[in-house]
Amino acid sequence: MSKAYHEAIDVTLTDRQPQTIIWRMSTYTVLQTLDRWILQNKWWEREEKRLYYLLETNRATMEIYRVGPKWVLARIMD
């Protein structure tokens, strides 16, 4: 089961990969990248690509994405 959030987060990178996530004043350490993909809706309108990551952290499994310079928490899986 998962819950959608679509809230802004801060992400620190190591070698261009998410290393830590800061959300609601809590820090999540990335343990493993489980999957990564690119979603580009409405390509005919030049909508920006979303780079998604499915991450195992020390506290939860999270799906996050980046649009331009902004990072967003999409969902948390139970």
N, C-alpha and C positions, 0 to 999 in steps of 0.2 A: 504494500500500500504506500502511496506517496501523497504529499501535500504540496500544492503549487504556491509559490510566493511571488516571484517576479519582482524582487526587491534589489536595490543597488547594494553592492558589496565592494570591499577593497580586497585586492588580490596581490600578493607578492609573487614574483616569478624567480625561478632558478633555471638557467638554460632554456628560457622561453616556455617553461612549464609551470603551472600553478604549484606553489609551495605552501603558502598559508592563505587562509581566507578569514577576513574579519567581517562579521555580521552581527548586528545588534550588540555591539561591544563585547563580543566573544571571539576568541581566536580558535580556528580549526586548522590543524596541521595535516597536510595531504600525505597519506601513507602510500597510495597507489593510484595511478590513472587506469581506470577500468576500460574506458572507451573514449574516442574523440571523433567528431564529425563536423562537417560544415553544412549549414542549412541556408539556402538562398531562396526565399520566397519572392514572388513577383519580379523575377530577373529582368523581365521586359520593362520594368519601371526603374531599374537600377537601385533597388532597395539594397541596403548594405547586407553583406554576408554575416551570419552568426556562426562563430566558432564555439562549438559545444564541447564540454568535458563532463564525463561521468567519473566522479572521484570518490575513493574511499578515504575518509578522514579519521582522525582519532576519536571523533564523536558521532559521526553520521555518514551515510552515503549521500552525496550531493550531486546534482546536475547544475552546472553553471554554464554561462555563455558570455562571450565578448562581442559587442557591437562597437566597432571603432575603438575608442579608448576606454569605453565603459564596460564594467563587469556587472553581471546580474545573476542572482540566485534564482534558478528556475524552479527546482523542486528538491525536497528532502525525502528520501525513501526510508521506510521503516524496516 
